[in-house]
Amino acid sequence: AAGHRRDHYRKRFRTTVGAMRVSVAFVATAAAANVTPTQKVVELLQGMAQKAEAEKEAEIKDHFKYVTFCEDTATAKQRAIDVGNKKIEQLKAEIATETSTSEKLGGEIEELDGEISQAEQEMQAATELRAQEKNDYMVQDQDYAESLDAMDRAIIELRKMDHSTAQAEMLLQKAAAHTKMVSAGEWEQVWRVLSQSKKTGLLQDSGAPEVAAYNSHMGGIIEMLEDMKDKISEEKAQLNTEEANRGHSYELSMIDLSDKVEFDKQIRGEKASARASANKAAAEADGELSETTAVRDEDVQFLADHNAECKKNSEEFEMRQETRAEEVKALGKAIEILSSDSVSGNSAKYRLVQTGTSFIQRKSSSGLRGPKQQRLFDFLQSAAARLDSRNLGVVAAQLASKSGGDPMAKVKQMISDLIERLEKQASEEAEHHGWCNKQMHDNKLTREELQSSVEQLQAKIDELAASIAKLGEDVAGLENEIKELNDARSKATAQREEEHKENTATIQDAKEAQAAVQKALEVLKGFYDKAASAEG
């Protein structure tokens, strides 16, 4: 399309130049026609004025199209810049949000790590303490068992009638080393009675009648030992109860700590996953921000260059329009002067005669002396200087010449030079017109590329909006799961506390039952001991 317009422009110019060349021929043969050279000059100037006016109007139309192109391109580019700025603000906000979320989750993860570590340390410490308590219990339980066994064997030895208390004393010393509930005073009393029994036994061995006294002492020692056995058994039962309580408390504590560690690790995993997603989203947004900023900056630079170029072309257009208007005005004034009665009358008076002498040849000998002719030359010279128009300057110089020679040849040379300059000017303007068309074509491609980029960015925006909506649904689902886990944990904790209360009550009931059984055994033992004594 641009090449077609350029060819059309050149064709129109060649037509105009052809017409001017025909005018030159007419001037050259003016002697054979009933037309004066002045009239031919007027016709030439009128053609130049019409052509200048037509070119002025054509340039206005072309410039209007160019201005429309500038405005459309600037509007599209500014719209792209606005979209880029909005996108940049959105990406910055997204980066800030994701970064804040990541930092918050990082703090929460660090706090959970501390709680998990503390709970695991408590579990390890509780396990070590429980192992130590278990070991201490085994040692104490073994001591109690050995003490009870030693006392049982001592009682058996004391009930023998061989009056030997050495074995029984050894066994009692072993039992005394492991008992805590029997006071030192009670053992002192046992040793004292046992010592008296030894003396009584010695008397028996020497033949003294002390059997009754000896048996009385032995019965007292055995009764004391039975009481001590009861205390040791009670102490052993208490030890077993305490061990059971410690074991149960340890198990409950381990369940609580284990549940807490498991729950905290699960929450930590979810938060770590969410933090990784936030970091990924922030990194992607940061990369997109760099790309969007670079594109926006390129658009800003392009718009600045485009506006500067359009402004420059508009200023040049205004200058050309002003020059063309002044030139048309000068040509009109020259035509007005040449068409006046004074010039027309002189032209008729000096019309070519049969001898072949031309109008311009006669005037060359006598010169143009009229004041209007002089005013025409002055006006053309002034207009040529003011408008810097070489065309008008040449016309003024040639018509003002009073020297000899062939004036028609000078006019023809003047018109030929004018044609050559117009051809050069037309070539330059055609080249500029082609450059404008190329710019319009390139910018059309740029607009299409930008429109494609806008559509791609809009598709990306829609995709991200869908992702945000999906993530919102996932977050809501995770929050519901966390709530359910918290509810389940609360229920489990309440259930364990209830079970702990029930176990505590059961242990207390067992203690009370054990005490009641012990009292019942004491009553029964007392009864059967009395019954045995009565039968004996």
DOVEX-47667 format. One line per 3 residues: number of its first residue (from 0); their letters; for each residue x, y, z of C-alpha. Coordinates in nm, 4 decimals. Each point is the difference from the previous one (the first is absolute). Layout:
NUM> a> X Y Z  ...
//
This chain:
0> aag> 0.0000 0.0000 0.0000  0.2861 0.2377 0.0830  0.1674 -0.0706 -0.3384
3> hrr> -0.3257 0.0594 -0.1857  -0.0478 0.3369 0.1735  0.3605 0.0967 -0.0802
6> dhy> -0.0443 -0.0878 -0.3723  -0.3258 0.1936 -0.0124  0.1707 0.3035 0.1531
9> rkr> 0.2870 -0.0096 -0.2510  -0.2403 -0.0485 -0.2934  -0.1967 0.3078 0.1032
12> frt> 0.3228 0.1994 0.0265  0.1144 -0.1114 -0.3481  -0.3358 0.1122 -0.1413
15> tvg> 0.0472 0.3444 0.1557  0.3551 0.0286 -0.1312  -0.1187 -0.1000 -0.3471
18> amr> -0.2551 0.2755 0.0064  0.2685 0.2516 0.0974  0.2209 -0.1166 -0.2856
21> vsv> -0.2901 0.0523 -0.2393  -0.0251 0.3520 0.1420  0.3660 0.0531 -0.0881
24> afv> -0.0726 -0.1015 -0.3570  -0.2920 0.2389 -0.0094  0.2219 0.2825 0.1187
27> ata> 0.2589 -0.0887 -0.2624  -0.2617 0.0182 -0.2776  -0.1883 0.2938 0.1384
30> aaa> 0.0944 0.2040 -0.3051  -0.2215 -0.2190 -0.2194  -0.2999 0.0220 0.2283
33> nvt> -0.2332 0.2734 0.1077  0.1213 -0.0306 0.3617  0.2443 0.2349 0.1669
36> ptq> 0.2977 -0.1303 0.2011  -0.1414 0.1750 0.3069  -0.3159 -0.2053 -0.0272
39> kvv> 0.2077 -0.3172 -0.0289  0.1931 0.1000 0.3131  -0.3288 0.0621 0.1780
42> ell> -0.1274 -0.3392 -0.1072  0.3231 -0.1585 0.1231  -0.0263 0.1744 0.3352
45> qgm> -0.3655 -0.0980 0.0292  0.0910 -0.3640 -0.0631  0.2734 0.0219 0.2634
48> aqk> -0.2447 0.1532 0.2476  -0.2637 -0.2660 -0.0659  0.2576 -0.2763 0.0338
51> aea> 0.1347 0.1495 0.3238  -0.3538 0.0283 0.1395  -0.0810 -0.3591 -0.0991
54> eke> 0.3217 -0.1269 0.1555  -0.0769 0.1995 0.3127  -0.3430 -0.1642 0.0311
57> aei> 0.1435 -0.3454 -0.0750  0.2650 0.0490 0.2656  -0.2714 0.1004 0.2483
60> kdh> -0.1860 -0.3251 -0.0691  0.3164 -0.2070 0.0321  0.0927 0.1790 0.3189
63> fky> -0.3475 -0.0624 0.1419  0.0487 -0.3724 -0.0613  0.3439 0.0208 0.1569
66> vtf> -0.1370 0.1828 0.3057  -0.2718 -0.2639 0.0332  0.2656 -0.2688 -0.0159
69> ced> 0.2067 0.1811 0.2649  -0.2978 0.0373 0.2313  -0.1142 -0.3612 -0.0440
72> tat> 0.3498 -0.1341 0.0566  0.0542 0.2224 0.3048  -0.3389 -0.1023 0.1447
75> akq> 0.0708 -0.3706 -0.0506  0.3489 0.0322 0.1457  -0.1236 0.2031 0.2987
78> rai> -0.2676 -0.2632 0.0599  0.2699 -0.2676 -0.0027  0.2074 0.2076 0.2441
81> dvg> -0.3005 0.0416 0.2322  -0.0649 -0.3745 -0.0127  0.3689 -0.0616 0.0747
84> nkk> -0.0012 0.2421 0.2951  -0.3117 -0.1633 0.1424  0.1540 -0.3431 -0.0454
87> ieq> 0.3206 0.1167 0.1683  -0.1942 0.1261 0.3025  -0.1918 -0.3282 0.0182
90> lka> 0.3215 -0.2027 -0.0193  0.1662 0.2135 0.2674  -0.3013 -0.0489 0.2268
93> eia> 0.0044 -0.3733 -0.0721  0.3721 -0.0222 0.0779  -0.0495 0.1924 0.3257
96> tet> -0.2918 -0.2249 0.0984  0.1813 -0.3241 -0.0818  0.3185 0.1195 0.1711
99> sts> -0.1944 0.0995 0.3122  -0.1784 -0.3363 -0.0032  0.3325 -0.1824 -0.0354
102> ekl> 0.1560 0.1951 0.2871  -0.3027 -0.0619 0.2214  -0.0004 -0.3710 -0.0816
105> gge> 0.3757 -0.0100 0.0598  -0.0504 0.1379 0.3506  -0.2796 -0.2469 0.0697
108> iee> 0.2117 -0.2897 -0.1305  0.2898 0.1084 0.2206  -0.2350 0.0128 0.2994
111> ldg> -0.1344 -0.3475 -0.0826  0.3549 -0.1337 -0.0332  0.0716 0.1304 0.3491
114> eis> -0.3138 -0.1612 0.1403  0.0734 -0.3306 -0.1754  0.3592 0.0017 0.1252
117> qae> -0.1130 0.0811 0.3540  -0.2640 -0.2752 -0.0059  0.2511 -0.2543 -0.1308
120> qem> 0.2471 0.1028 0.2706  -0.2739 -0.0373 0.2605  -0.0824 -0.3450 -0.1404
123> qaa> 0.3647 -0.1012 0.0153  0.0402 0.1366 0.3530  -0.3226 -0.1698 0.1122
126> tel> 0.1132 -0.3300 -0.1544  0.3376 0.0221 0.1710  -0.1648 0.0903 0.3311
129> raq> -0.2481 -0.2828 -0.0400  0.2818 -0.2460 -0.0659  0.1792 0.1202 0.3125
132> ekn> -0.3204 -0.0216 0.2043  -0.0656 -0.3492 -0.1329  0.3496 -0.1087 0.0910
135> dym> -0.0305 0.1504 0.3491  -0.3330 -0.1734 0.0416  0.1431 -0.3363 -0.1003
138> vqd> 0.2832 0.0413 0.2495  -0.2347 0.1048 0.2813  -0.2524 -0.2712 -0.0829
141> qdy> 0.2784 -0.2579 0.0073  0.1174 0.1354 0.3349  -0.3522 -0.0214 0.1418
144> aes> -0.0393 -0.3543 -0.1302  0.3307 -0.1039 0.1523  -0.0900 0.1706 0.3297
147> lda> -0.3355 -0.1788 0.0207  0.1650 -0.3295 -0.0887  0.2686 0.0529 0.2634
150> mdr> -0.2591 0.0859 0.2650  -0.2102 -0.3049 -0.0922  0.3035 -0.2203 0.0328
153> aii> 0.0982 0.1701 0.3257  -0.3452 -0.0643 0.1430  0.0327 -0.3646 -0.1016
156> elr> 0.3371 -0.0204 0.1732  -0.1367 0.1668 0.3109  -0.2894 -0.2432 0.0184
159> kmd> 0.2366 -0.2918 0.0070  0.0512 -0.1376 0.3514  0.3781 -0.0442 -0.0232
162> hst> 0.0493 0.3288 0.1841  0.2441 0.1202 -0.2681  -0.0537 0.3613 -0.1068
165> aqa> 0.3195 0.0610 -0.1983  -0.1497 -0.0843 -0.3371  -0.3121 0.2007 0.0772
168> eml> 0.2083 0.2988 0.1087  0.2004 -0.0078 -0.3241  -0.3186 -0.0083 -0.2050
171> lqk> -0.1514 0.2856 0.1993  0.3102 0.2149 -0.0523  -0.0348 -0.0571 -0.3743
174> aaa> -0.3660 0.0994 0.0120  0.0768 0.3105 0.2069  0.2415 0.1236 -0.2637
177> htk> -0.2807 0.0253 -0.2613  -0.2973 0.1310 0.1971  -0.1005 0.3647 0.0301
180> mvs> -0.3388 -0.0031 0.1669  0.1336 -0.1847 0.3119  0.1657 0.2517 0.2264
183> age> 0.3379 -0.0467 0.1593  -0.1687 -0.0035 0.3405  -0.2114 -0.2970 -0.0992
186> weq> 0.3051 -0.1888 -0.1185  0.1772 0.0935 0.3218  -0.2848 -0.1522 0.1932
189> vwr> 0.0280 -0.3182 -0.2086  0.3720 -0.0206 0.0676  -0.0578 0.0554 0.3701
192> vls> -0.2639 -0.2722 0.0259  0.2129 -0.2292 -0.2116  0.2949 0.0622 0.2311
195> qsk> -0.2100 -0.0845 0.3019  -0.1131 -0.3148 -0.1772  0.3606 -0.0973 -0.0489
198> ktg> 0.0628 0.0320 0.3711  -0.3063 -0.2035 0.0770  0.1132 -0.2617 -0.2460
201> llq> 0.3373 -0.0218 0.1684  -0.1685 -0.0555 0.3312  -0.1998 -0.2796 -0.1529
204> dsg> 0.3125 -0.1578 -0.1317  0.1509 0.0075 0.3533  -0.3051 -0.1818 0.1322
207> ape> -0.1927 0.2904 0.1463  -0.3837 -0.0254 -0.0196  -0.0532 0.2988 -0.2350
210> vaa> -0.1916 -0.1566 -0.2888  -0.3152 0.2006 0.0609  0.1898 0.3254 0.0103
213> yns> 0.1847 -0.0887 -0.3203  -0.3176 -0.0878 -0.1821  -0.1530 0.3242 0.1170
216> hmg> 0.2939 0.1960 -0.1405  -0.0104 -0.1881 -0.3308  -0.3732 0.0640 -0.0324
219> gii> 0.0528 0.3720 0.0525  0.2784 0.0118 -0.2593  -0.2079 -0.1886 -0.2549
222> eml> -0.2949 0.2303 0.0632  0.2229 0.3011 -0.0466  0.1405 -0.1491 -0.3210
225> edm> -0.3497 -0.0687 -0.1297  -0.0897 0.3638 0.0598  0.3176 0.1052 -0.1754
228> kdk> -0.0846 -0.2316 -0.2916  -0.3365 0.1692 -0.0296  0.1672 0.3393 -0.0149
231> ise> 0.2493 -0.1210 -0.2614  -0.2832 -0.1522 -0.2052  -0.1862 0.3268 0.0247
234> eka> 0.3115 0.1861 -0.1078  0.0431 -0.2391 -0.2935  -0.3639 0.0427 -0.0999
237> qln> 0.0403 0.3761 0.0149  0.3122 -0.0295 -0.2150  -0.1946 -0.2053 -0.2553
240> tee> -0.2811 0.2539 -0.0010  0.2414 0.2883 -0.0494  0.1690 -0.1915 -0.2797
243> anr> -0.3332 -0.0625 -0.1713  -0.0918 0.3684 0.0351  0.3342 0.1093 -0.1407
246> ghs> -0.0362 -0.2413 -0.2891  -0.3512 0.1181 -0.0766  0.1006 0.3656 0.0281
249> yel> 0.2946 -0.0650 -0.2301  -0.2219 -0.1651 -0.2583  -0.2495 0.2879 0.0069
252> smi> 0.2801 0.2532 -0.0247  0.1568 -0.1853 -0.2924  -0.3371 -0.0193 -0.1772
255> dls> -0.0511 0.3747 0.0417  0.3519 0.0856 -0.1109  -0.0091 -0.2459 -0.2899
258> dkv> -0.3339 0.1372 -0.1201  0.1314 0.3535 0.0294  0.3174 -0.0812 -0.1963
261> efd> -0.1980 -0.1794 -0.2696  -0.2543 0.2814 -0.0268  0.2683 0.2715 0.0003
264> kqi> 0.1979 -0.1841 -0.2684  -0.3114 -0.0269 -0.2149  -0.0744 0.3709 0.0404
267> rge> 0.3657 0.0797 -0.0656  -0.0096 -0.1984 -0.3250  -0.3080 0.1867 -0.1143
270> kas> 0.1548 0.3358 0.0870  0.3282 -0.0943 -0.1697  -0.1925 -0.0948 -0.3145
273> ara> -0.1949 0.3264 0.0131  0.3223 0.1942 0.0525  0.1637 -0.1716 -0.2983
276> san> -0.3029 0.0902 -0.2108  0.0195 0.3617 0.1200  0.3728 0.0178 -0.0810
279> kaa> -0.0627 -0.1489 -0.3443  -0.2838 0.2444 -0.0678  0.2182 0.2925 0.1143
282> aea> 0.2873 -0.1131 -0.2250  -0.2300 -0.0411 -0.3007  -0.1583 0.3394 0.0648
285> dge> 0.3463 0.1567 0.0320  0.1057 -0.1454 -0.3354  -0.3213 0.1177 -0.1621
288> lse> 0.0513 0.3422 0.1609  0.3440 0.0309 -0.1635  -0.1415 -0.0920 -0.3405
291> tta> -0.3009 0.2299 0.0356  0.2192 0.2890 0.1178  0.2364 -0.0458 -0.2956
294> vrd> -0.2909 -0.0035 -0.2476  -0.1575 0.3039 0.1692  0.3299 0.1923 -0.0163
297> edv> 0.0370 -0.0852 -0.3696  -0.3543 0.1246 -0.0605  0.0737 0.3244 0.1859
300> qfl> 0.3142 0.0598 -0.2073  -0.1833 -0.0848 -0.3227  -0.2837 0.2395 0.0881
303> adh> 0.2455 0.2799 0.0785  0.1845 -0.0505 -0.3306  -0.3286 -0.0313 -0.1887
306> nae> -0.1421 0.3208 0.1487  0.3236 0.1865 -0.0740  -0.0008 -0.1188 -0.3624
309> ckk> -0.3668 0.0889 -0.0454  0.0573 0.3427 0.1536  0.2976 0.0617 -0.2270
312> nse> -0.1962 -0.0994 -0.3112  -0.2924 0.2194 0.1078  0.2310 0.2989 0.0435
315> efe> 0.1531 -0.0621 -0.3426  -0.3492 -0.0319 -0.1461  -0.1019 0.3355 0.1488
318> mrq> 0.3124 0.1623 -0.1440  -0.0646 -0.1485 -0.3464  -0.3635 0.1078 0.0119
321> etr> 0.0999 0.3525 0.0928  0.2581 0.0117 -0.2810  -0.2467 -0.1383 -0.2560
324> aee> -0.2645 0.2500 0.1098  0.2443 0.2896 -0.0371  0.1140 -0.1305 -0.3383
327> vka> -0.3585 -0.0329 -0.1249  -0.0649 0.3494 0.1274  0.3092 0.1336 -0.1809
330> lgk> -0.0965 -0.1746 -0.3228  -0.3497 0.1426 0.0280  0.1399 0.3478 0.0496
333> aie> 0.2295 -0.0420 -0.3004  -0.2915 -0.1211 -0.2115  -0.2047 0.2977 0.1164
336> ils> 0.2749 0.2405 -0.1037  0.0601 -0.1646 -0.3364  -0.3738 -0.0098 -0.0677
339> sds> -0.0484 0.3720 0.0686  -0.1066 0.2352 -0.2785  0.3344 0.1760 -0.0044
342> vsg> 0.2007 -0.3153 -0.0716  -0.2618 -0.1389 -0.2386  -0.0022 0.3265 -0.1978
345> nsa> 0.3775 0.0044 -0.0361  -0.0039 -0.3625 -0.1075  -0.2543 0.0746 -0.2731
348> kyr> 0.1975 0.3029 -0.1192  0.3207 -0.2014 -0.0303  -0.1617 -0.3070 -0.1605
351> lvq> 0.2143 -0.1820 -0.2563  -0.0097 0.1457 -0.3563  0.0394 -0.1672 -0.3424
354> tgt> 0.3783 0.0516 -0.0022  0.0240 -0.2781 0.2638  0.1334 0.2267 0.2698
357> sfi> -0.1397 -0.1200 0.3295  -0.1584 0.1933 0.2776  0.2762 -0.0796 0.2411
360> qrk> 0.2675 0.0954 -0.2564  -0.1478 0.3479 -0.0443  -0.0300 0.0444 0.3724
363> sss> 0.3601 -0.1057 0.0390  0.1139 0.3115 -0.1847  -0.2286 0.2407 0.1726
366> glr> -0.0435 -0.1837 0.3365  -0.3006 -0.0239 0.2282  -0.0419 0.3544 0.1167
369> gpk> -0.3554 -0.0031 0.1427  -0.0438 0.0471 0.3766  -0.2311 -0.3051 0.0313
372> qqr> 0.2537 -0.2172 -0.1757  0.2655 0.1264 0.2376  -0.2345 -0.0666 0.2944
375> lfd> -0.0490 -0.3578 -0.1243  0.3740 -0.0614 -0.0106  0.0498 0.1568 0.3427
378> flq> -0.2811 -0.2132 0.1422  0.1410 -0.3226 -0.1496  0.3473 0.0773 0.1315
381> saa> -0.1370 0.0842 0.3465  -0.2144 -0.3159 0.0095  0.2934 -0.2140 -0.1157
384> arl> 0.2214 0.1412 0.2777  -0.2681 -0.0298 0.2703  -0.1053 -0.3551 -0.0936
387> dsr> 0.3480 -0.1124 -0.1000  -0.1536 -0.1175 -0.3312  0.2526 -0.0527 -0.2738
390> nlg> -0.2841 -0.0425 -0.2514  -0.1349 0.3492 0.0587  0.3530 0.1383 0.0086
393> vva> 0.0814 -0.1413 -0.3413  -0.3268 0.1294 -0.1487  0.0628 0.3477 0.1402
396> aql> 0.3601 0.0062 -0.1204  -0.0852 -0.1131 -0.3503  -0.2944 0.2338 -0.0491
399> ask> 0.1899 0.2931 0.1486  0.2941 -0.0407 -0.2343  0.0496 0.2893 -0.2425
402> sgg> 0.3035 -0.1370 -0.1730  0.0079 -0.1080 -0.3627  -0.0308 -0.3516 -0.1294
405> dpm> -0.2940 -0.2268 -0.0475  -0.2523 0.0586 0.2811  -0.2041 -0.3020 -0.1110
408> akv> 0.3031 -0.2210 0.0450  0.0387 0.1353 0.3510  -0.3648 -0.0692 0.0766
411> kqm> 0.0336 -0.3528 -0.1347  0.3149 -0.0554 0.2051  -0.1739 0.1390 0.3064
414> isd> -0.2935 -0.2391 -0.0437  0.2357 -0.2940 -0.0644  0.1904 0.0768 0.3188
417> lie> -0.3287 0.0318 0.1853  -0.1102 -0.3409 -0.1312  0.3293 -0.1564 0.1099
420> rle> -0.0334 0.1420 0.3504  -0.3629 -0.1110 0.0226  0.1008 -0.3493 -0.1086
423> kqa> 0.2635 -0.0099 0.2731  -0.2456 0.1320 0.2580  -0.2621 -0.2535 -0.1118
426> see> 0.2552 -0.2794 0.0292  0.0864 0.1080 0.3546  -0.3670 0.0269 0.0948
429> aeh> -0.0754 -0.3400 -0.1566  0.2885 -0.1487 0.1985  -0.1347 0.1578 0.3194
432> hgw> -0.3467 -0.1291 -0.0862  0.1415 -0.3501 -0.0437  0.1759 0.0287 0.3365
435> cnk> -0.3307 0.0982 0.1624  -0.1746 -0.2986 -0.1574  0.2768 -0.2307 0.1219
438> qmh> -0.0323 0.1410 0.3510  -0.3748 -0.0540 -0.0111  0.0520 -0.3595 -0.1155
441> dnk> 0.2626 -0.0705 0.2690  -0.2145 0.1512 0.2711  -0.2993 -0.2036 -0.1169
444> ltr> 0.2086 -0.3137 0.0496  0.1071 0.1313 0.3409  -0.3638 0.0594 0.0979
447> eel> -0.0893 -0.3522 -0.1073  0.2879 -0.1425 0.2049  -0.1011 0.2092 0.3005
450> qss> -0.3608 -0.1111 -0.0370  0.1178 -0.3613 -0.0039  0.2085 0.0675 0.3130
453> veq> -0.3018 0.1570 0.1700  -0.2111 -0.3038 -0.0843  0.2690 -0.2338 0.1330
456> lqa> 0.0311 0.2026 0.3201  -0.3779 -0.0023 0.0417  0.0005 -0.3776 -0.0422
459> kid> 0.2755 -0.0204 0.2618  -0.2056 0.2211 0.2322  -0.3028 -0.2261 -0.0458
462> ela> 0.2144 -0.3070 0.0671  0.1460 0.1525 0.3173  -0.3479 0.1026 0.1151
465> asi> -0.1153 -0.3593 -0.0425  0.3077 -0.1214 0.1910  -0.0724 0.2457 0.2808
468> akl> -0.3581 -0.1231 0.0204  0.1220 -0.3625 0.0079  0.2552 0.0795 0.2711
471> ged> -0.2745 0.1733 0.1983  -0.2059 -0.3170 -0.0146  0.3027 -0.2086 0.1042
474> vag> 0.0713 0.2336 0.2923  -0.3627 -0.0230 0.1114  0.0207 -0.3798 -0.0176
477> len> 0.3238 -0.0059 0.1999  -0.1499 0.2313 0.2610  -0.2946 -0.2381 0.0372
480> eik> 0.2379 -0.2949 0.0362  0.2031 0.1881 0.2626  -0.3206 0.0809 0.1873
483> eln> -0.1020 -0.3663 -0.0111  0.3436 -0.1054 0.1262  -0.0188 0.2534 0.2833
486> dar> -0.3463 -0.1257 0.0918  0.1209 -0.3611 -0.0076  0.3003 0.0905 0.2126
489> ska> -0.2202 0.1802 0.2515  -0.2324 -0.3007 0.0192  0.2938 -0.2399 0.0391
492> taq> 0.1525 0.2180 0.2715  -0.3316 0.0191 0.1835  -0.0417 -0.3772 -0.0305
495> ree> 0.3517 -0.0619 0.1358  -0.0625 0.2360 0.2890  -0.3233 -0.1840 0.0760
498> ehk> 0.1802 -0.3344 -0.0169  0.2725 0.1391 0.2251  -0.2616 0.1054 0.2533
501> ent> -0.1586 -0.3446 -0.0177  0.3383 -0.1688 0.0437  0.0822 0.2247 0.2930
504> ati> -0.3341 -0.0835 0.1591  0.0588 -0.3718 -0.0678  0.3437 0.0158 0.1609
507> qda> -0.1449 0.1812 0.2998  -0.2745 -0.2611 0.0272  0.2650 -0.2727 -0.0237
510> kea> 0.1986 0.1641 0.2790  -0.3071 0.0212 0.2195  -0.0923 -0.3609 -0.0831
513> qaa> 0.3538 -0.1111 0.0761  -0.0133 0.1735 0.3356  -0.3366 -0.1582 0.0735
516> vqk> 0.1312 -0.3441 -0.0971  0.3041 0.0564 0.2170  -0.2209 0.0871 0.2952
519> ale> -0.2151 -0.3042 -0.0678  0.3085 -0.2187 -0.0091  0.1155 0.1474 0.3268
522> vlk> -0.3370 -0.0760 0.1590  0.0016 -0.3543 -0.1351  0.3607 -0.0525 0.0978
525> gfy> -0.0692 0.1201 0.3499  -0.2951 -0.2332 0.0249  0.1869 -0.3028 -0.1265
528> dka> 0.3030 0.0755 0.2155  -0.2231 0.0130 0.3075  -0.1764 -0.3163 -0.1096
531> asa> 0.3314 -0.1759 -0.0502  0.1227 0.1176 0.3411  -0.3224 -0.1228 0.1625
534> eg> 0.0351 -0.3416 -0.1607  0.3670 -0.0197 0.0945
//
